[in-house]
Amino acid sequence: MIISELVRVQEEEGWISPDAARSMASRLGVPLHRVEGVLSFYPHFRRTPPVRIEIAACRDMACSLRGGRALFQAAKALASADVIVREVSCLGRCDDAPAVFINGIPLHEATADKLVRIMRGEEPCPTADPLPPPRPFFLPSSDLAPPPPPQTVDPDKVIAALKEAGLRGLGGAGFPTADKWSLVRKATSTPKYVICNADESEPGTFKDRALLEGSPHLVLDGLALAAQVINAAKGIIYLRHEYDRALRALSKALAERHDLPCPVEIFVSPGGYILGEETALLEALEDRRGEPRNKPPFPGTSGLHGQPTLINNVETLAAAATIWRRGAPWWNAQGVRGSSGLKLVSVSGHVVRPGVYEIPMGTTVSELIGMAGGCTGKLLAFAPGGASSRFLPADKADTPIDFGSIQAAGSMLGSGALVVVAEGTDMHDLATNIVRFFRNESCGKCVPCRLGGERAVVILEEVAAGKRGRGDLALLDEIEEAMRLTSICGLGQVALQAALSIRDRFSSSP
C-alpha cells in the first residue's frame, strides 16, 4: 500500500525525498503521480529533512483560550535553522492546553519559559510517555464479567438490547446504533468489515483518546461484539497518528486477546481532521487522498472496497459492549432527569481541571463545570459539542446534557466536548479562530466549502481590523447557507455554526 510504505520510509529516513518517492513508485508498480497525489494530501508526511528540534504548537480553540498564542510567539522569536516552530491544528490534548509537541512528543504543562529553556538546550526535549494505568469507564473493571464466547452471541438479541437502550452514535452524528448494526447485518454481500473510528480531531474533543489509553479492552470488546453481529471478516481501528500512547495501549491489548472473532489491525492515519468523516476514512484505507465520497451509497451497503462496512466511533463501541454485559435496563437506569445511559465528556477551556468526565446522561452543564473545578472566571458562554456546535450563554448552564435538551436549547451535543468560556474573552476573535480551523482543514473538494471558509475568515478578520463594519457580518448567513446545502460532508455544513452563534448572542463582548 502507498500510505503504509510512505509511513515506513518516513520512519526510517525522517522524510520523503523526491528520490524516495520515485523509488517507491517503481517498487510498487504505480505511476509517480499516484504516490505524489497521496503524499501531498496528508499533513503527516514530510517533504524536507527533519531538523534538530521541531516544535508544533496548537493554534485552535481550547489552546487559544489558555494562552496558546503567546506561547507560540515566544517560541517563534527563538526559531533558527535547526529549530523550527510552527502552528498546527488541534493535537487532541485540549486537557493539557496549550498543547505543544516537540519532535512528535507531547510537552506536558507547556509554558513559554519551559519551551524557551528547551530551545536553548538548558532542558532536555520530552521523551515518550509511559502507558497510563488502567482507567475503567462505564463500569468498574472488577465488575467486568468474562466476555461471552463468540459462538454464544445472538445477533438479534444484541441489536434488540442496543435498541432498548436507545444507544446513539457518540462520535457526533447521533445515528441510532441498533439501526446501523441491523442494516449491515442484513446486507447480503460479503466480505463485511467493521471499523472503529478513532480519528477524533475536532478542537475540544479528546475523550476517545482517554478511553483507548485507559480501557482498550473495553473498546476491543465492542469491536468484537459488532464483528459477531454483522459477521465481519476483518476489523480495523483507524487511529490518528498523534495518539502514540493509545497506539501502544491498543497494540498491547491486541496482543493479549485470543478471543476476537476476526483479524483486527490498527491503521495509523497520516493526518487531517477530514479523515474523521467516514467516507474520507475509507478513501485513506483504500490508499487514496482522504476526500469524502458522495452519498448514497452509504458505507453500510457499499463501504470499504465496495463491501458492507460498519463504522462506529470509540465511545459507541465501548458503550455497546457495556450494554451487552450489563443489560439495557441497567444502562437506562444510569441516566438522570429522564435521560438514559452514561456519557463521556471532554471538558476544556476556562475550567480549573480540564479532562474527561464520565457523567449520567441528563447531568446539567453547570453540574459538569462544577465537577471540573468550576469556571476560572465568571461564566460567559459554552459550546456543548466542540468547535462544530453553537455557543450558548451562561443562563443556559442548567440545560441537561442529552441529545434532545441540548438541541432544544439551540445547539447540539455532538461528540460531547464541553468548551467553557469566561467573561473577558474576545468572542469575535474566538469565532475567527474556529472558522480558521475549518478553513484550514477543508479538503478542498467542494467549491462552496473551499471558497466559503476562506471568504468567511476574510470577513471576520476585516471586521476585527476595522476595514469593515459589523453589519457586514450578515454576509456570513449567505455563505453558511451555501456551505450547509451544497457541501458533500459535515465539515462545510457546521463550519460557521459557532461563529454565527457568537455574532448573534455575544456581539457586545470584547
C-alpha positions in Angstrom: 0.0 0.0 0.0 1.2 3.5 -0.8 0.3 5.0 2.6 1.9 2.2 4.7 5.0 2.4 2.5 5.2 6.2 3.0 4.9 5.7 6.7 7.7 3.1 6.7 10.0 5.3 4.6 9.4 8.4 6.8 10.0 6.3 10.0 13.4 5.1 8.6 14.6 8.3 6.8 12.7 11.1 8.7 11.2 12.5 5.5 10.1 11.5 2.0 12.7 12.8 -0.6 11.9 13.1 -4.3 14.2 10.1 -4.9 12.4 8.1 -2.3 9.0 8.9 -3.9 10.3 7.8 -7.4 11.8 4.7 -6.0 8.6 3.8 -4.2 6.5 4.3 -7.3 8.8 1.9 -9.2 8.8 -0.6 -6.4 5.0 -0.6 -6.1 4.4 -0.6 -9.8 2.3 2.6 -9.7 2.6 5.9 -11.6 4.6 8.6 -9.7 1.5 10.8 -9.8 -0.3 8.3 -7.6 2.4 8.5 -5.0 2.6 12.3 -5.2 -1.2 12.6 -5.0 -1.3 10.8 -1.7 1.9 12.3 -0.4 0.8 15.9 -1.0 -2.6 15.4 0.7 -1.7 14.1 4.2 0.0 16.6 6.6 1.9 13.9 8.5 4.3 13.3 5.6 7.4 15.5 5.5 8.9 16.7 2.2 12.0 18.2 3.8 14.7 16.7 6.1 14.0 16.9 9.8 15.8 19.5 12.0 17.2 19.1 15.5 14.1 20.4 17.2 10.6 20.8 15.6 8.0 22.4 17.8 4.4 22.0 16.8 2.1 24.4 18.8 -1.7 24.0 18.6 -3.4 27.2 17.4 -7.0 26.1 17.9 -9.9 26.9 20.2 -9.1 25.3 23.6 -5.4 26.2 23.4 -6.1 29.7 22.3 -8.3 30.1 25.3 -5.4 29.1 27.6 -2.6 31.2 26.2 -1.5 29.3 23.2 -0.9 32.4 21.0 1.5 34.0 23.5 3.4 30.7 23.9 3.8 30.3 20.1 5.0 33.9 19.7 7.6 33.4 22.5 8.9 30.3 20.8 8.8 31.7 17.3 11.1 34.5 18.4 13.8 32.0 19.1 13.4 29.9 15.9 16.6 29.1 13.9 17.9 27.0 11.1 17.8 23.9 13.3 14.8 24.8 15.5 11.6 25.1 13.6 8.4 26.4 15.3 5.1 26.0 13.5 1.4 26.3 14.4 -0.7 23.2 13.8 -4.3 22.2 14.1 -5.7 20.5 17.2 -3.4 17.9 18.6 -6.1 16.2 20.7 -4.6 17.3 24.0 -7.1 20.1 25.0 -6.9 18.9 28.6 -3.2 19.9 28.6 -3.6 23.2 26.8 -1.8 25.0 25.4 -0.7 21.8 23.6 2.8 21.5 22.3 4.6 18.6 20.6 8.4 18.6 20.4 9.8 16.2 17.8 6.4 14.5 17.8 6.3 14.0 21.6 3.9 15.9 23.9 5.3 18.6 26.2 3.2 18.5 29.4 2.2 21.6 31.1 3.8 23.7 28.5 4.8 27.3 29.3 6.8 29.8 27.3 9.6 29.7 29.9 9.8 25.9 29.7 9.8 26.0 25.9 12.5 28.6 25.7 14.8 26.6 28.0 14.4 23.5 25.8 15.1 25.6 22.7 18.3 27.0 24.3 19.4 23.5 25.3 19.0 24.2 29.0 16.4 21.4 29.4 16.1 18.1 27.5 13.4 17.5 25.0 10.5 15.4 26.3 10.6 11.7 26.0 7.7 9.3 25.2 5.1 9.0 28.0 4.8 5.7 29.8 1.4 3.9 29.4 -1.1 5.2 31.9 -2.6 2.9 34.5 -6.0 1.3 33.5 -8.9 3.6 33.9 -12.2 1.8 33.9 -15.1 3.5 32.1 -18.8 2.8 32.3 -18.4 0.1 34.9 -15.6 -0.8 37.4 -13.1 -3.3 36.0 -13.7 -5.6 39.0 -17.3 -5.8 37.9 -16.5 -7.0 34.4 -17.8 -10.4 33.6 -15.7 -12.5 31.1 -16.8 -11.7 27.6 -19.2 -14.3 26.2 -17.6 -16.7 23.7 -18.2 -15.6 20.1 -20.5 -18.6 19.3 -22.9 -17.7 22.1 -23.7 -14.2 20.9 -27.2 -14.0 19.4 -27.0 -11.1 16.9 -30.7 -10.4 17.1 -30.6 -10.2 20.9 -27.6 -7.8 20.7 -29.4 -5.5 18.3 -32.6 -5.6 20.5 -30.5 -4.7 23.6 -29.0 -1.7 21.8 -32.4 -0.6 20.6 -33.9 -0.9 24.1 -31.0 1.1 25.5 -31.6 3.8 22.9 -27.9 4.0 22.1 -27.0 6.6 19.5 -23.7 7.2 17.8 -21.4 9.1 20.3 -19.0 10.4 17.7 -21.1 13.4 16.7 -23.9 12.3 14.3 -26.1 10.5 16.9 -27.5 7.9 14.5 -29.3 5.0 16.2 -26.7 2.3 16.8 -29.1 -0.6 16.5 -30.4 0.6 13.2 -26.8 0.9 11.8 -25.8 -2.6 13.0 -29.0 -4.1 11.7 -28.5 -2.5 8.2 -25.0 -4.0 7.9 -26.1 -7.3 9.3 -28.9 -7.6 6.7 -26.6 -6.8 3.8 -26.1 -9.9 1.7 -22.7 -9.1 0.1 -19.5 -10.4 1.6 -16.9 -9.9 3.0 -18.0 -7.4 5.5 -15.9 -5.1 7.6 -16.1 -3.3 11.0 -14.1 -0.2 11.6 -13.5 1.7 14.9 -13.2 5.4 14.0 -10.6 6.7 16.4 -9.6 9.7 14.4 -11.1 12.4 16.7 -9.6 15.6 15.6 -12.1 18.4 16.4 -10.9 21.1 18.8 -12.3 20.3 22.3 -12.6 16.6 21.7 -10.3 14.1 23.4 -12.5 11.6 25.2 -11.7 8.7 22.8 -8.0 9.1 23.5 -8.7 8.6 27.2 -10.8 5.6 26.5 -8.2 4.0 24.3 -5.4 4.7 26.7 -7.3 3.6 29.9 -9.7 0.9 28.7 -8.5 -0.5 25.4 -10.0 -4.0 26.2 -13.5 -2.4 26.5 -13.2 -0.9 23.1 -12.0 -4.2 21.7 -15.0 -5.9 23.4 -17.3 -3.6 21.5 -15.4 -4.1 18.2 -15.6 -7.9 18.7 -19.3 -7.7 19.5 -20.0 -5.7 16.4 -18.0 -8.1 14.3 -20.0 -11.0 15.6 -23.3 -9.3 14.9 -22.5 -8.4 11.3 -20.3 -11.5 10.7 -17.3 -9.3 9.8 -14.3 -10.8 8.0 -11.9 -8.1 9.4 -11.8 -5.3 11.9 -9.8 -2.1 11.6 -9.0 0.5 14.2 -8.4 3.8 12.4 -6.3 5.9 14.8 -4.9 9.4 14.4 -1.2 9.5 14.3 -0.8 11.9 17.3 -2.2 9.3 19.7 1.0 7.4 20.4 0.1 6.2 23.9 -3.3 5.0 22.5 -1.4 3.1 19.8 0.8 1.4 22.4 -2.1 0.6 24.7 -4.1 -0.9 21.8 -1.2 -2.9 20.5 -0.6 -4.3 23.9 -4.3 -5.2 24.4 -4.5 -6.8 20.9 -1.5 -9.0 21.8 -3.3 -10.2 24.9 -6.5 -11.1 23.1 -7.1 -14.6 21.7 -10.9 -14.4 21.6 -11.5 -12.0 18.8 -13.9 -13.3 16.1 -11.9 -11.9 13.2 -8.4 -10.4 12.5 -8.1 -6.9 13.8 -5.5 -4.4 12.7 -4.6 -0.8 13.6 -4.3 1.7 10.8 -2.5 4.9 11.8 -3.9 7.9 10.0 -1.5 10.2 8.2 -3.4 13.1 9.5 -6.1 15.7 8.8 -9.4 16.5 10.5 -11.4 15.5 7.4 -10.3 11.9 7.9 -12.8 11.6 10.8 -15.6 11.7 8.1 -16.4 8.1 7.5 -16.1 8.0 3.7 -12.8 10.1 3.7 -11.6 7.5 6.2 -12.5 4.8 3.7 -10.6 6.6 0.9 -7.5 6.6 3.1 -7.9 2.9 3.8 -8.1 2.3 0.0 -4.8 4.2 -0.5 -6.2 7.4 -1.9 -6.5 11.0 -1.0 -8.8 11.4 2.0 -11.6 13.2 0.2 -15.2 12.4 1.2 -17.4 10.5 -1.2 -20.8 11.4 -2.4 -23.6 9.6 -0.6 -25.6 7.5 -1.3 -24.3 4.8 -1.4 -23.6 4.7 2.3 -20.8 2.6 3.9 -23.4 0.2 5.4 -24.1 -1.2 2.0 -21.0 0.0 0.0 -18.1 0.9 2.2 -14.5 -0.5 2.2 -13.7 -1.9 -1.2 -17.4 -1.5 -2.1 -18.4 -4.0 0.6 -20.8 -3.6 3.6 -18.9 -1.8 6.3 -19.9 -0.9 9.9 -18.2 2.2 11.2 -18.6 3.3 14.8 -16.6 5.7 17.0 -14.6 4.5 20.0 -17.1 5.5 22.7 -20.0 4.0 20.8 -18.3 0.6 20.7 -17.4 0.8 24.4 -21.0 1.7 25.3 -22.3 -1.2 23.2 -20.1 -3.7 25.0 -21.3 -2.3 28.3 -24.9 -2.6 27.4 -24.5 -6.2 26.3 -22.7 -7.0 29.5 -25.0 -5.3 31.9 -28.3 -5.2 30.0 -30.3 -2.3 28.6 -32.4 -1.9 31.9 -29.2 -1.3 33.8 -27.9 1.2 31.2 -31.2 3.1 31.1 -31.2 3.4 34.9 -27.9 5.2 34.9 -29.3 8.4 33.4 -30.9 11.2 35.4 -33.7 13.7 34.7 -35.4 11.3 32.4 -32.4 10.6 30.3 -30.8 7.1 29.8 -27.2 5.9 30.0 -23.8 7.3 30.6 -21.7 9.8 28.6 -18.0 10.7 28.4 -17.5 14.4 28.0 -14.3 16.2 27.2 -14.1 19.4 29.2 -11.7 22.2 28.2 -11.3 25.9 28.1 -11.7 28.1 31.2 -12.1 25.4 33.9 -9.9 24.5 36.8 -9.5 20.9 35.9 -9.8 20.1 32.2 -10.3 16.4 31.4 -12.6 13.6 30.5 -15.6 13.2 32.8 -18.0 10.2 32.9 -21.5 11.5 33.7 -25.0 10.2 33.8 -26.9 11.5 30.7 -29.1 14.3 32.0 -26.4 15.9 34.2 -26.6 19.7 33.7 -23.8 21.8 32.2 -23.4 23.7 35.4 -23.0 20.4 37.4 -20.3 19.2 34.9 -18.5 22.5 35.1 -18.5 22.1 38.9 -17.0 18.6 38.6 -14.2 20.2 36.6 -13.5 22.6 39.5 -15.6 25.4 38.2 -15.1 28.2 35.7 -11.8 30.1 36.2 -13.8 33.3 35.9 -17.4 34.3 35.6 -19.1 32.1 33.1 -19.9 33.8 29.8 -20.6 31.0 27.3 -20.1 27.4 26.5 -20.1 25.1 23.4 -21.6 21.7 24.4 -20.4 19.9 21.3 -17.0 21.3 20.5 -16.0 23.6 17.6 -18.9 22.5 15.4 -21.6 23.4 17.9 -23.3 26.7 18.6 -22.3 28.6 21.7 -24.9 29.0 24.4 -25.0 31.8 27.1 -24.4 31.3 30.8 -28.1 31.4 31.5 -28.4 28.1 29.7 -26.0 26.3 32.0 -28.8 24.5 33.7 -29.5 22.6 30.5 -29.3 18.8 30.9 -26.6 17.1 28.8 -28.5 14.8 26.4 -29.3 15.0 22.7 -32.8 16.4 23.0 -32.2 19.0 25.7 -29.1 20.5 24.1 -30.9 20.7 20.7 -33.9 22.4 22.3 -31.5 24.9 23.9 -30.2 25.9 20.5 -27.0 23.8 20.0 -26.0 20.1 19.7 -24.4 17.5 21.8 -22.1 16.4 19.0 -19.3 14.1 20.3 -19.7 15.6 23.8 -17.0 18.2 24.1 -17.8 21.0 26.5 -15.7 24.1 25.9 -16.1 26.7 28.7 -15.6 30.4 28.1 -15.2 33.0 30.9 -16.1 36.7 30.8 -13.4 38.9 29.3 -12.8 36.6 26.3 -12.8 38.3 22.9 -15.6 36.3 21.4 -15.1 37.7 17.9 -11.5 36.5 18.0 -12.7 33.1 19.2 -15.2 32.9 16.3 -12.5 33.8 13.8 -10.2 31.1 15.4 -12.9 28.4 14.9 -13.7 29.3 11.3 -9.9 29.4 10.5 -9.7 25.8 11.8 -12.5 24.6 9.4 -11.0 26.6 6.5 -7.5 25.0 7.2 -8.9 21.5 7.5 -11.2 21.6 4.4 -10.0 19.0 1.9 -10.9 21.5 -0.9 -13.0 19.1 -2.9 -16.2 21.1 -2.6 -16.1 24.6 -4.1 -18.5 26.1 -1.6 -16.5 24.8 1.3 -13.1 25.7 -0.2 -14.1 29.2 -1.1 -16.7 29.8 1.6 -14.4 29.1 4.5 -11.8 31.4 3.2 -14.3 34.2 2.5 -15.7 33.9 6.0 -12.3 34.2 7.5 -11.5 37.3 5.5 -14.8 39.0 6.5 -14.2 38.2 10.2 -10.6 39.4 10.0 -11.5 42.6 8.2 -14.2 43.4 10.8 -11.7 42.9 13.6 -9.2 45.2 11.8 -11.8 48.0 11.3 -11.8 47.6 7.5 -15.5 46.6 7.6 -18.4 47.4 9.8 -20.1 44.8 12.0 -23.1 45.0 9.6 -21.0 43.0 7.1 -21.2 40.0 9.4 -24.6 39.5 7.9 -22.8 38.2 4.8 -21.9 35.1 6.8 -25.6 34.0 6.6 -25.4 33.6 2.8 -22.0 31.8 3.0 -23.3 29.5 5.7 -26.4 28.6 3.7 -24.4 27.8 0.6 -21.9 25.6 2.5 -24.6 23.8 4.5 -26.8 23.0 1.5 -24.1 22.1 -1.0 -21.1 20.6 0.9 -20.5 16.9 0.5 -19.7 16.3 4.1 -20.4 17.6 7.6 -17.3 19.9 7.7 -18.9 22.5 5.4 -22.3 22.1 7.0 -21.1 23.1 10.5 -18.1 25.3 9.8 -19.9 28.6 10.6 -22.3 27.5 13.3 -20.2 28.6 16.2 -19.3 31.9 14.5 -23.0 32.7 13.8 -24.0 31.9 17.4 -21.3 34.2 18.7 -22.4 37.0 16.3 -26.0 36.6 17.3 -25.6 36.1 21.1 -22.3 37.8 22.1 -21.9 40.9 19.8 -21.3 43.1 22.9 -18.5 41.0 24.2 -14.9 42.4 23.9 
